[in-house]
């Protein structure tokens, strides 16, 4: 069939479509070959282009319903079509504010049990991450926080669709709401005397009556950045805001953020989020970042399942599961063949907006520990960072007999990874 005959057939189809089919209601992502007549494709689908990733020939459209990739669309150069699904930050961690006296400096939490287990302090004599740019896809960040001053580089706000510098990032000074599914503070530390002892020794306690409740995830970005700032104190953090203050985003936005990280010089990318959807737009973005030699680190997920979570389960991404201070798998942490390594994720202390500090659980907070570790190794100019992380782990199989072979190489050891010269 000639191109002219195809065009005549399509025009006829478009003429017969009822006007109601042009009401855009479903967001879809499609990838096309180049060059194509994009207007013809969008008219055929009865939709309109909302956004694009030009270098990937990928477009976000609003259409009446999810189209089927039929022979006509293939002839027009469409490679694939999928729904642009929403994605939310995990909602089964819990976070409580800490009552921190003024004597405790902004870096008081760098010696917390979780960091001691992986020997973060000992590693500083070998590397501090100088010269490395770590991108973090997350919510907004309180760059005025004492723990983050001097650590934040320019980034991009994909929610507001604007670049950000160190002046424009501090959009949320609230301390209300975030990732909590437990309404009581009682017993939060009862099963971990190491964390309780650390807090007591520093004159710090849980701030009574201030468990952060609800679905507001605005603190997530600041909390993860606070971890990166301790593990790799001389690296720069590029905040990429892809999640709104309710913790919501979508696959297309996340793909844009991943691509932005590579294009703008990030050597390490932390992704403390996940979805059960193996999406082509997300996979393509991961492949693009990998091709740019970006070290990709992602949280394994908080559902206590072996079901793969993406982007953690994509080849080349370092999936991080969570453990407690005794190297036991955190009760909530995912596991499985796709897990690369483990890092502390139970009762982790970090920064929250408004110059506050909190304690929380989640693989979201294990991931930045490994991303920061990667920055330390990259700063030493080792060629294969992932292999070095894997080879320097501590086996925890004997402490986790039910999960043998499902917790990757083991629990990370930052000091061991940077001290060796081989």
BALUMSE-729161 format. One line per 4 residues: for each residue x, y, z of N, C-alpha, C. Coordinates in steps of 0.1 Angstrom, whole numbers, plus 5000, padded with zeros to 4 digits. Example, Ala and Ser with C-alpha at 12.3 -4.5 7.8 and 13.67 -1.06 7.14 Angstrom:
// residues 2
5132 4943 5078 5123 4955 5078 5132 4967 5078 | 5128 4978 5071 5137 4989 5071 5129 5000 5079
// end
This chain:
// residues 422
5008 4988 5000 5000 5000 5000 5009 5013 5000 | 5006 5022 4991 5014 5034 4990 5011 5044 5002 | 5021 5053 5004 5019 5063 5015 5007 5071 5012 | 5004 5074 4999 4993 5083 4996 4980 5076 5000
4979 5063 4996 4967 5055 4999 4964 5054 5015 | 4975 5052 5022 4974 5052 5037 4969 5065 5042 | 4974 5076 5037 4970 5089 5041 4955 5091 5038 | 4950 5087 5027 4936 5089 5023 4928 5080 5032
4932 5068 5036 4925 5059 5044 4923 5065 5058 | 4934 5071 5063 4935 5077 5077 4926 5089 5077 | 4926 5097 5067 4918 5109 5067 4903 5105 5067 | 4900 5094 5060 4886 5089 5061 4882 5085 5074
4891 5078 5081 4888 5073 5095 4886 5085 5104 | 4895 5095 5103 4893 5107 5112 4880 5114 5109 | 4876 5114 5097 4863 5121 5093 4852 5114 5100 | 4853 5101 5101 4842 5093 5107 4842 5093 5122
4852 5097 5129 4853 5096 5143 4843 5106 5149 | 4835 5102 5159 4826 5111 5166 4833 5121 5174 | 4827 5133 5175 4834 5144 5182 4837 5141 5196 | 4829 5132 5203 4831 5129 5217 4844 5122 5219
4849 5115 5209 4861 5107 5211 4874 5116 5212 | 4872 5129 5209 4883 5138 5210 4885 5145 5224 | 4877 5141 5233 4878 5146 5247 4890 5139 5254 | 4901 5146 5257 4913 5140 5262 4911 5136 5276
4912 5123 5280 4910 5119 5294 4920 5110 5299 | 4928 5103 5290 4937 5093 5295 4952 5097 5291 | 4961 5098 5300 4975 5101 5297 4982 5089 5291 | 4988 5090 5280 4995 5078 5274 5009 5084 5269
5018 5074 5269 5032 5077 5264 5034 5069 5252 | 5039 5075 5241 5043 5068 5229 5056 5072 5224 | 5063 5062 5218 5076 5064 5212 5074 5062 5197 | 5080 5071 5190 5079 5071 5175 5093 5070 5169
5093 5066 5156 5105 5066 5148 5107 5081 5143 | 5118 5084 5139 5121 5097 5133 5125 5096 5119 | 5120 5104 5109 5109 5114 5112 5095 5107 5110 | 5085 5114 5117 5071 5109 5115 5063 5122 5115
5050 5119 5110 5040 5130 5111 5033 5129 5124 | 5038 5136 5134 5032 5135 5148 5018 5140 5148 | 5015 5151 5140 5002 5156 5140 4992 5146 5135 | 4996 5139 5125 4987 5129 5119 4983 5118 5129
4994 5114 5137 4992 5104 5147 4983 5109 5158 | 4985 5121 5163 4977 5126 5174 4962 5128 5169 | 4960 5133 5157 4947 5134 5152 4940 5121 5151 | 4947 5111 5146 4942 5097 5145 4937 5092 5159
4945 5095 5169 4942 5091 5183 4931 5100 5189 | 4928 5111 5183 4919 5121 5189 4924 5127 5202 | 4937 5130 5202 4943 5135 5214 4952 5147 5212 | 4960 5151 5221 4969 5163 5220 4982 5160 5228
4993 5165 5223 5006 5164 5229 5006 5173 5242 | 5010 5167 5253 5011 5175 5266 5026 5178 5269 | 5035 5168 5266 5049 5170 5269 5057 5161 5260 | 5070 5163 5260 5078 5155 5251 5092 5153 5257
5099 5142 5252 5113 5140 5255 5119 5139 5241 | 5123 5151 5235 5127 5151 5221 5138 5142 5217 | 5149 5141 5226 5160 5132 5222 5156 5118 5222 | 5145 5114 5228 5141 5100 5228 5129 5097 5219
5125 5108 5212 5113 5106 5203 5101 5101 5211 | 5099 5105 5223 5089 5100 5232 5080 5112 5236 | 5067 5109 5236 5057 5120 5238 5046 5116 5248 | 5042 5125 5256 5030 5124 5265 5018 5130 5258
5008 5121 5257 4995 5126 5251 4984 5124 5260 | 4973 5132 5258 4960 5130 5265 4951 5125 5253 | 4945 5113 5255 4936 5107 5245 4923 5102 5252 | 4913 5099 5244 4900 5095 5250 4901 5081 5257
4910 5072 5252 4911 5059 5258 4925 5053 5254 | 4929 5043 5261 4942 5037 5258 4942 5031 5244 | 4950 5035 5235 4949 5029 5221 4956 5016 5221 | 4953 5008 5211 4959 4996 5208 4969 4998 5196
4982 4993 5198 4992 4995 5188 4988 4986 5176 | 4981 4991 5167 4976 4983 5155 4986 4986 5143 | 4983 4979 5132 4991 4980 5121 4992 4994 5115 | 4981 5001 5116 4981 5015 5111 4991 5024 5118
4990 5023 5131 4999 5031 5139 5014 5027 5137 | 5016 5014 5135 5030 5009 5132 5035 5015 5119 | 5026 5015 5109 5030 5021 5096 5033 5036 5097 | 5027 5042 5107 5029 5057 5108 5042 5059 5117
5048 5048 5122 5061 5050 5129 5060 5049 5144 | 5049 5045 5149 5048 5044 5164 5054 5030 5168 | 5064 5031 5177 5071 5019 5182 5063 5012 5193 | 5058 5020 5203 5051 5015 5214 5042 5025 5220
5032 5021 5227 5022 5029 5235 5020 5023 5248 | 5020 5031 5259 5016 5026 5272 5010 5037 5280 | 5002 5034 5290 4996 5044 5299 5007 5050 5308 | 5005 5063 5309 5014 5070 5319 5008 5069 5333
5012 5058 5340 5007 5055 5353 5013 5064 5364 | 5004 5067 5374 5009 5074 5385 5017 5065 5394 | 5026 5072 5402 5034 5065 5412 5035 5073 5424 | 5035 5067 5436 5035 5074 5448 5047 5068 5457
5052 5077 5466 5062 5073 5475 5056 5063 5485 | 5065 5054 5490 5060 5044 5500 5053 5050 5512 | 5042 5043 5516 5034 5048 5527 5034 5039 5539 | 5044 5030 5541 5044 5021 5552 5056 5023 5561
5063 5034 5560 5073 5038 5569 5067 5046 5580 | 5073 5049 5591 5068 5058 5601 5079 5067 5605 | 5076 5079 5609 5085 5089 5612 5081 5097 5624 | 5090 5100 5633 5087 5107 5645 5098 5118 5647
5094 5130 5651 5103 5141 5653 5111 5138 5666 | 5124 5143 5666 5132 5142 5677 5134 5155 5684 | 5135 5154 5697 5137 5166 5705 5152 5168 5707 | 5157 5176 5698 5172 5178 5698 5176 5191 5705
5184 5190 5715 5189 5202 5722 5198 5210 5714 | 5200 5223 5717 5208 5231 5708 5223 5227 5709 | 5227 5221 5719 5241 5217 5720 5244 5206 5710 | 5235 5199 5705 5237 5189 5695 5238 5196 5681
5249 5196 5675 5251 5203 5663 5243 5197 5651 | 5243 5203 5640 5235 5199 5629 5240 5185 5623 | 5252 5181 5627 5257 5168 5622 5258 5158 5633 | 5249 5160 5644 5250 5151 5655 5246 5137 5651
5239 5135 5641 5234 5121 5637 5243 5113 5628 | 5255 5119 5625 5265 5112 5617 5270 5099 5624 | 5269 5099 5637 5274 5087 5644 5263 5078 5649 | 5252 5079 5643 5240 5070 5647 5244 5056 5644
5237 5046 5650 5240 5032 5649 5241 5027 5634 | 5231 5031 5626 5231 5027 5612 5244 5030 5605 | 5249 5042 5607 5261 5046 5601 5273 5039 5606 | 5273 5037 5619 5284 5029 5626 5285 5015 5620
5274 5009 5618 5274 4995 5613 5281 4994 5600 | 5279 5004 5591 5286 5003 5578 5299 5011 5578 | 5303 5016 5589 5316 5023 5591 5318 5035 5582 | 5308 5044 5582 5308 5056 5575 5320 5065 5580
5320 5067 5593 5331 5076 5599 5345 5072 5595 | 5347 5059 5596 5361 5054 5593 5365 5056 5579 | 5355 5056 5570 5358 5058 5555 5362 5072 5552 | 5359 5081 5560 5362 5095 5557 5377 5098 5555
5386 5090 5561 5400 5092 5560 5405 5089 5546 | 5397 5081 5538 5401 5077 5525 5393 5085 5514 | 5381 5089 5516 5373 5096 5506 5361 5103 5513 | 5359 5115 5508 5347 5122 5512 5337 5125 5501
5341 5120 5489 5332 5122 5477 5335 5135 5470 | 5346 5141 5472 5349 5154 5466 5349 5153 5451 | 5342 5162 5444 5342 5163 5430 5330 5155 5423 | 5322 5148 5431 5312 5140 5426 5298 5146 5428
5290 5145 5417 5276 5151 5418 5266 5139 5419 | 5258 5139 5430 5248 5129 5432 5235 5135 5429 | 5227 5130 5420 5214 5134 5417 5204 5126 5426 | 5194 5132 5431 5184 5125 5439 5170 5129 5434
5163 5119 5429 5149 5122 5425 5140 5120 5436 | 5132 5131 5440 5126 5130 5453 5115 5141 5453 | 5111 5145 5465 5102 5156 5468 5111 5169 5470 | 5105 5180 5474 5113 5192 5476 5123 5191 5487
5133 5199 5488 5144 5199 5498 5145 5212 5505 | 5146 5211 5518 5149 5223 5526 5164 5226 5526 | 5168 5234 5516 5182 5237 5515 5187 5246 5526 | 5178 5253 5533 5183 5261 5545 5185 5253 5557
5183 5240 5557 5185 5232 5569 5200 5232 5573 | 5203 5233 5586 5217 5233 5590 5225 5221 5585 | 5218 5209 5584 5225 5197 5579 5228 5197 5564 | 5222 5206 5556 5223 5206 5542 5230 5218 5536
5233 5228 5544 5239 5240 5539 5253 5237 5534 | 5255 5241 5521 5268 5238 5515 5269 5225 5507 | 5258 5217 5508 5258 5204 5501 5250 5204 5489 | 5241 5214 5487 5231 5213 5476 5236 5221 5464
5235 5214 5452 5238 5221 5439 5225 5225 5432 | 5226 5231 5421 5214 5234 5413 5207 5221 5408 | 5194 5222 5406 5187 5210 5402 5175 5215 5393 | 5165 5207 5394 5153 5210 5386 5140 5206 5393
5130 5214 5392 5117 5211 5398 5107 5207 5387 | 5105 5194 5385 5096 5189 5375 5081 5191 5378 | 5078 5194 5390 5065 5196 5395 5061 5211 5390 | 5069 5220 5393 5067 5234 5389 5072 5237 5375
5080 5228 5369 5086 5229 5356 5095 5241 5355 | 5105 5241 5364 5115 5252 5364 5128 5247 5370 | 5139 5253 5365 5152 5250 5372 5152 5256 5386 | 5160 5250 5394 5162 5255 5408 5176 5257 5411
5179 5267 5419 5192 5269 5424 5191 5269 5439 | 5202 5272 5446 5202 5270 5460 5194 5281 5467 | 5189 5290 5460 5180 5300 5466 5165 5296 5465 | 5162 5289 5454 5148 5286 5451 5143 5273 5455
5151 5265 5463 5146 5251 5466 5138 5250 5479 | 5139 5260 5487 5133 5258 5501 5118 5262 5500 | 5110 5253 5495 5096 5256 5493 5087 5251 5504 | 5093 5243 5513 5084 5237 5523 5091 5237 5537
5086 5246 5546 5092 5247 5559 5083 5239 5569 | 5073 5232 5564 5064 5226 5574 5071 5213 5579 | 5066 5209 5591 5070 5196 5596 5059 5186 5598 | 5048 5189 5591 5036 5181 5593 5034 5170 5582
5033 5158 5585 5029 5148 5576 5041 5141 5569 | 5041 5127 5569 5050 5120 5561 5051 5105 5565 | 5047 5097 5556 5050 5083 5556 5047 5075 5569 | 5036 5078 5575 5034 5072 5588 5022 5062 5588
5024 5050 5594 5013 5042 5595 5011 5037 5609 | 5017 5044 5619 5016 5040 5633 5014 5053 5641 | 5003 5053 5648 4999 5066 5655 5005 5067 5669 | 5013 5058 5673 5019 5060 5686 5034 5060 5686
5040 5067 5694 5054 5067 5696 5059 5057 5706 | 5050 5052 5714 5054 5042 5724 5059 5030 5717 | 5070 5025 5722 5076 5012 5717 5083 5014 5704 | 5085 5026 5699 5092 5028 5686 5106 5023 5687
5113 5025 5698 5127 5021 5700 5129 5009 5709 | 5118 5003 5714 5119 4993 5724 5128 4981 5719 | 5127 4978 5706 5134 4966 5701 5148 4969 5696 | 5152 4981 5698 5166 4985 5694 5173 4994 5704
5180 4987 5713 5186 4995 5724 5198 5003 5719 | 5204 4999 5707 5215 5007 5702 5211 5021 5698 | 5199 5022 5691 5194 5035 5687 5190 5043 5700 | 5183 5036 5709 5178 5043 5721 5190 5048 5729
5201 5040 5730 5213 5044 5737 5220 5056 5731 | 5220 5056 5717 5226 5067 5710 5219 5080 5713 | 5206 5079 5713 5198 5091 5715 5200 5096 5730 | 5199 5087 5739 5201 5090 5753 5215 5096 5756
5225 5091 5749 5238 5096 5752 5240 5110 5746 | 5232 5114 5737 5233 5127 5731 5222 5137 5737 | 5215 5132 5747 5205 5141 5753 5193 5143 5744 | 5190 5133 5735 5179 5134 5725 5168 5124 5728
5156 5128 5726 5145 5119 5728 5134 5122 5717 | 5124 5113 5716 5113 5115 5708 5105 5127 5713 | 5101 5135 5704 5093 5147 5708 5078 5142 5709 | 5074 5141 5722 5061 5135 5725 5050 5142 5718
5041 5134 5712 5029 5138 5705 5031 5144 5692 | 5043 5142 5686 5045 5148 5673 5048 5137 5662 | 5043 5125 5663 5044 5116 5652 5038 5123 5640 | 5045 5122 5629 5040 5128 5617 5030 5119 5609
5018 5123 5609 5007 5115 5603 5002 5120 5590 | 4996 5111 5583 4989 5115 5570 4997 5111 5558 | 4993 5116 5546 4999 5112 5534 5009 5122 5528 | 5011 5133 5535 5020 5143 5531 5034 5138 5531
5041 5137 5520 5054 5132 5519 5065 5142 5516 | 5062 5155 5520 5071 5166 5517 5084 5164 5523 | 5085 5157 5534 5098 5156 5541 5108 5146 5535 | 5103 5138 5526 5111 5127 5520 5124 5131 5514
5123 5142 5506 5135 5147 5499 5146 5152 5509 | 5141 5160 5519 5151 5165 5529 5157 5153 5536 | 5149 5143 5540 5154 5132 5548 5165 5124 5540 | 5162 5122 5527 5172 5114 5519 5185 5123 5517
5183 5136 5514 5194 5144 5512 5203 5145 5525 | 5197 5145 5537 5204 5145 5549 5213 5132 5551 | 5209 5121 5545 5217 5109 5546 5229 5110 5536 | 5226 5115 5524 5236 5117 5514 5247 5126 5519
5243 5137 5526 5252 5147 5531 5262 5142 5541 | 5258 5131 5548 5267 5125 5558 5276 5115 5552 | 5270 5106 5544 5278 5096 5538 5289 5101 5528 | 5285 5111 5521 5295 5117 5511 5295 5132 5513
5301 5137 5524 5300 5151 5528 5306 5161 5518 | 5315 5157 5510 5321 5167 5500 5316 5165 5486 | 5306 5156 5484 5299 5155 5471 5289 5166 5471 | 5284 5169 5459 5273 5179 5457 5260 5171 5454
5249 5176 5460 5236 5169 5458 5228 5177 5448 | 5224 5171 5437 5215 5177 5427 5201 5173 5430 | 5192 5181 5436 5178 5177 5439 5170 5178 5427 | 5163 5167 5423 5154 5167 5412 5140 5164 5417
5132 5174 5418 5119 5173 5424 5109 5167 5414 | 5106 5155 5415 5096 5148 5406 5083 5144 5413 | 5083 5144 5426 5072 5141 5434 5066 5154 5441 | 5053 5155 5441 5047 5167 5448 5047 5165 5463
5042 5174 5470 5043 5173 5485 5033 5163 5491 | 5025 5156 5482 5017 5145 5486 5024 5132 5482 | 5036 5133 5477 5043 5121 5473 5039 5115 5460 | 5033 5122 5451 5028 5117 5438 5035 5122 5426
5037 5113 5417 5044 5116 5404 5038 5107 5394 | 5045 5106 5382 5041 5096 5372 5053 5092 5364 | 5051 5081 5356 5062 5075 5350 5070 5084 5340 | 5062 5092 5332 5068 5101 5323 5077 5112 5330
5072 5117 5341 5080 5127 5348 5093 5121 5354 | 5092 5109 5359 5104 5102 5364 5114 5099 5353 | 5109 5095 5341 5118 5093 5330 5125 5106 5326 | 5118 5117 5327 5124 5130 5324 5135 5133 5334
5132 5130 5347 5142 5133 5357 5155 5125 5356 | 5153 5112 5353 5164 5103 5351 5173 5108 5340 | 5167 5112 5329 5175 5117 5317 5181 5130 5320 | 5175 5139 5328 5180 5151 5332 5193 5149 5340
5193 5139 5349 5205 5137 5357 5217 5134 5348 | 5216 5125 5338 5227 5122 5330 5231 5134 5322 | 5222 5141 5316 5225 5153 5307 5232 5164 5315 | 5230 5165 5328 5235 5176 5335 5247 5171 5345
5253 5160 5341 5266 5157 5347 5266 5149 5360 | 5254 5143 5364 5254 5135 5376 5262 5122 5374 | 5271 5119 5383 5278 5106 5382 5271 5095 5390 | 5262 5099 5399 5255 5089 5408 5240 5094 5408
5231 5085 5408 5217 5088 5408 5210 5080 5419 | 5204 5086 5429 5196 5079 5439 5182 5080 5435 | 5175 5068 5436 5161 5067 5433 5153 5060 5445 | 5149 5067 5454 5142 5062 5466 5127 5061 5463
5123 5054 5453 5109 5052 5449 5108 5039 5441 | 5096 5034 5439 5095 5022 5431 5080 5020 5426 | 5079 5012 5416 5066 5008 5411 5066 4993 5407 | 5055 4987 5407 5054 4973 5402 5053 4972 5387
5052 4984 5381 5050 4985 5366 5063 4985 5359 | 5065 4975 5350 5077 4975 5342 5074 4984 5329 | 5077 4997 5330 5073 5006 5320 5084 5008 5310 | 5080 5009 5297 5090 5011 5287 5096 5025 5288
5089 5035 5291 5094 5048 5292 5104 5049 5304 | 5102 5042 5315 5111 5041 5326 5124 5033 5322 | 5122 5022 5316 5133 5013 5312 5142 5021 5302 | 5136 5028 5292 5144 5035 5282 5153 5046 5289
5147 5053 5299 5154 5063 5306 5166 5057 5314 | 5164 5045 5320 5174 5038 5328 5186 5035 5318 | 5182 5029 5307 5192 5025 5297 5200 5038 5292 | 5193 5049 5291 5200 5061 5287 5210 5065 5297
5206 5065 5310 5215 5069 5321 5227 5059 5322 | 5224 5046 5321 5235 5036 5321 5245 5039 5310 | 5241 5042 5298 5250 5045 5287 5259 5057 5290 | 5255 5066 5299 5262 5077 5303 5271 5075 5315
5273 5062 5319 5281 5058 5330 5276 5064 5343 | 5263 5065 5345 5258 5070 5358 5256 5058 5367 | 5260 5059 5379 5258 5048 5389 5244 5049 5393 | 5236 5039 5391 5221 5039 5394 5218 5031 5407
5212 5037 5417 5209 5031 5429 5194 5033 5432 | 5187 5022 5437 5173 5024 5439 5169 5015 5451 | 5158 5019 5458 5153 5012 5469 5145 5000 5464 | 5147 4988 5471 5141 4976 5467 5126 4975 5470
5121 4984 5480 5107 4984 5483 5104 4979 5497 | 5092 4983 5502 5088 4982 5516 5076 4972 5517 | 5074 4962 5509 5062 4954 5509 5065 4940 5514 | 5077 4937 5519 5081 4924 5524 5077 4913 5514
5082 4915 5502 5078 4906 5491 5090 4904 5482 | 5090 4893 5474 5101 4891 5464 5097 4896 5450 | 5085 4901 5450 5080 4907 5437 5089 4919 5433 | 5094 4919 5421 5103 4930 5417 5097 4943 5417
5105 4953 5421 5100 4967 5421 5110 4974 5411 | 5104 4983 5403 5112 4991 5393 5113 5006 5397 | 5124 5012 5395 5135 5008 5386 5146 4999 5393 | 5144 4995 5406 5154 4987 5412 5157 4974 5405
5147 4968 5399 5149 4955 5393 5154 4955 5379 | 5156 4967 5373 5162 4967 5360 5177 4964 5360 | 5181 4957 5349 5195 4953 5348 5204 4966 5349 | 5215 4965 5358 5224 4976 5359 5221 4985 5370
5209 4984 5376 5205 4992 5388 5208 4985 5401 | 5214 4992 5410 5218 4986 5423 5206 4986 5432 | 5199 4975 5434 5187 4975 5442 5191 4972 5457 | 5186 4981 5466 5191 4981 5480 5179 4977 5489
5181 4966 5496 5172 4961 5507 5176 4967 5520 | 5167 4966 5530 5170 4973 5543 5172 4962 5554 | 5181 4965 5563 5184 4957 5574 5184 4966 5587 | 5184 4959 5598 5185 4966 5611 5199 4967 5616
5201 4972 5628 5215 4973 5633 5222 4960 5636 | 5214 4949 5636 5220 4936 5639 5221 4928 5626 | 5220 4934 5614 5221 4928 5601 5209 4918 5598 | 5198 4920 5605 5186 4912 5602 5178 4920 5592
5172 4913 5582 5164 4920 5572 5153 4927 5579 | 5151 4940 5576 5140 4947 5582 5127 4941 5578 | 5117 4940 5587 5105 4933 5585 5097 4937 5573 | 5098 4950 5569 5091 4956 5558 5098 4954 5545
5111 4951 5545 5119 4952 5533 5116 4941 5523 | 5116 4945 5510 5116 4935 5500 5129 4927 5499 | 5128 4916 5492 5140 4907 5490 5138 4901 5476 | 5147 4892 5473 5146 4886 5460 5158 4886 5452
5158 4879 5440 5170 4878 5432 5175 4891 5426 | 5166 4901 5425 5170 4914 5420 5178 4923 5430 | 5178 4919 5442 5185 4927 5452 5200 4926 5450 | 5206 4938 5451 5221 4938 5449 5228 4938 5462
5225 4947 5471 5231 4947 5484 5221 4952 5494 | 5225 4952 5507 5216 4957 5518 5223 4968 5526 | 5215 4976 5532 5220 4987 5540 5210 4990 5551 | 5214 4996 5562 5205 4999 5573 5193 5007 5568
5181 5003 5573 5169 5011 5569 5159 5011 5580 | 5163 5007 5592 5154 5007 5604 5159 5017 5614 | 5150 5026 5618 5153 5036 5628 5164 5045 5624 | 5163 5050 5612 5173 5059 5606 5170 5074 5610
5180 5081 5614 5179 5095 5618 5184 5104 5607 | 5176 5114 5603 5180 5124 5593 5172 5137 5595 | 5175 5146 5586 5169 5159 5586 5155 5160 5580 | 5147 5169 5586 5134 5172 5580 5132 5187 5579
5124 5192 5570 5122 5207 5569 5119 5214 5582 | 5124 5226 5582 5122 5234 5594 5133 5233 5604 | 5145 5228 5600 5157 5226 5609 5154 5215 5619 | 5145 5206 5616 5142 5195 5625 5149 5182 5621
5148 5172 5630 5154 5159 5628 5144 5149 5632 | 5144 5137 5625 5134 5127 5627 5141 5113 5626 | 5133 5103 5630 5137 5089 5629 5127 5082 5621 | 5131 5073 5612 5121 5067 5602 5127 5054 5598
5118 5046 5592 5121 5033 5586 5118 5033 5571 | 5126 5025 5563 5123 5024 5549 5135 5021 5540 | 5133 5013 5530 5144 5011 5520 5147 5024 5513 | 5138 5034 5513 5141 5047 5508 5153 5053 5514
5156 5049 5526 5167 5055 5534 5180 5046 5533 | 5178 5034 5529 5189 5025 5527 5196 5029 5514 | 5188 5032 5504 5193 5035 5491 5203 5047 5491 | 5200 5058 5497 5210 5069 5497 5223 5066 5504
5223 5056 5513 5235 5052 5519 5244 5046 5509 | 5239 5037 5500 5247 5031 5490 5250 5041 5479 | 5241 5050 5476 5245 5061 5466 5256 5069 5471 | 5256 5073 5484 5267 5081 5489 5280 5073 5489
5279 5060 5492 5290 5051 5491 5296 5051 5477 | 5287 5050 5467 5292 5050 5453 5299 5063 5450 | 5295 5074 5456 5302 5087 5453 5316 5087 5459 | 5317 5081 5471 5331 5079 5477 5340 5071 5468
5335 5060 5463 5343 5052 5454 5346 5059 5441 | 5336 5065 5435 5339 5073 5423 5349 5084 5424 | 5349 5090 5436 5358 5101 5439 5373 5096 5439 | 5375 5083 5441 5388 5077 5441 5391 5072 5427
5383 5074 5418 5385 5071 5404 5386 5056 5401 | 5378 5048 5408 5378 5034 5405 5368 5032 5393 | 5372 5023 5384 5365 5021 5371 5351 5014 5373 | 5351 5004 5382 5338 4996 5383 5333 4998 5397
5325 5008 5399 5320 5011 5413 5311 5000 5418 | 5302 4995 5410 5293 4985 5414 5300 4973 5419 | 5309 4968 5411 5317 4956 5415 5324 4958 5428 | 5329 4970 5430 5336 4973 5443 5327 4973 5455
5315 4978 5453 5305 4978 5463 5301 4963 5467 | 5299 4955 5456 5295 4941 5458 5306 4933 5465 | 5318 4935 5462 5329 4927 5467 5333 4931 5481 | 5328 4943 5486 5332 4947 5499 5321 4945 5510
5311 4937 5506 5300 4935 5515 5303 4925 5526 | 5295 4925 5536 5296 4915 5547 5284 4906 5546 | 5287 4893 5546 5276 4883 5544 5267 4883 5557 | 5254 4883 5554 5245 4883 5565 5235 4871 5564
5239 4861 5557 5230 4849 5554 5227 4842 5567 | 5237 4840 5576 5235 4833 5589 5225 4840 5597 | 5223 4853 5596 5213 4860 5604 5200 4861 5597 | 5200 4856 5585 5187 4856 5577 5185 4843 5569
5184 4832 5577 5184 4819 5570 5172 4817 5561 | 5161 4825 5563 5149 4824 5555 5151 4831 5541 | 5162 4839 5540 5163 4847 5528 5177 4845 5522 | 5183 4833 5524 5195 4830 5518 5194 4831 5502
5203 4839 5497 5203 4841 5482 5194 4851 5477 | 5186 4858 5486 5177 4868 5482 5180 4882 5488 | 5192 4883 5494 5196 4896 5499 5209 4901 5492 | 5211 4896 5480 5222 4901 5472 5235 4897 5478
5245 4905 5476 5259 4902 5480 5260 4903 5495 | 5251 4910 5502 5252 4912 5516 5251 4927 5520 | 5254 4929 5533 5253 4943 5539 5266 4951 5535 | 5264 4963 5531 5275 4971 5526 5285 4975 5538
5297 4977 5534 5307 4982 5544 5315 4993 5537 | 5312 5005 5540 5318 5017 5533 5333 5017 5535 | 5337 5015 5547 5352 5016 5550 5359 5005 5542 | 5354 4993 5542 5361 4982 5534 5362 4986 5519
5351 4992 5514 5351 4995 5500 5361 5006 5496 | 5364 5015 5504 5373 5026 5500 5387 5024 5505 | 5390 5016 5515 5403 5015 5520 5412 5006 5512 | 5406 4996 5505 5415 4987 5497 5420 4994 5485
5432 4990 5481 5438 4995 5469 5437 4986 5457 | 5430 4974 5459 5429 4964 5448 5414 4962 5445
// end
